[in-house]
Amino acid sequence: MLSFAQVNFGLNLAGLIGIIYVLLAIVYFILTIAWLARRGNRLTGWALALYIIQVVFTPIIMLLCGILLFFQGWRLDPILQFEQFLLLLLILYFTIKDIVINAVYRDR
């Protein structure tokens, strides 16, 4: 654990998950904006509104969770670190599912 100006962080499982969350938030934001720019005209009404809400809030939440885990993850006991790992797997599953669905149904 390294302490610098009252900021503590350690490189453990929670810290690594925090880094992955931050990177995924940035990539997710870029990819969803690109997808909306190309195919957003197909969405209308509530579908477009919900997708825009998803594009705005998902990266913000992932960034906040990633930063918190990176700087405060060293405080978590192993069972909570495992819980964060399971949540990361769930987020990765949904991300891959969205990518596959958008890739398969892009021509329809």
Protein Blocks (a to p, Z undefined) as FASTA:
>chain_A
ZZeehiacdddfklmmmmmmmmmmmmmmmmmmmmmmmmmmmpgcjlmmmmmmmmmmmmmm
mmmmmmmmmmmmmmpcfklmmmmmmmmmmmmmmmmmmmmmmmmmmmZZ
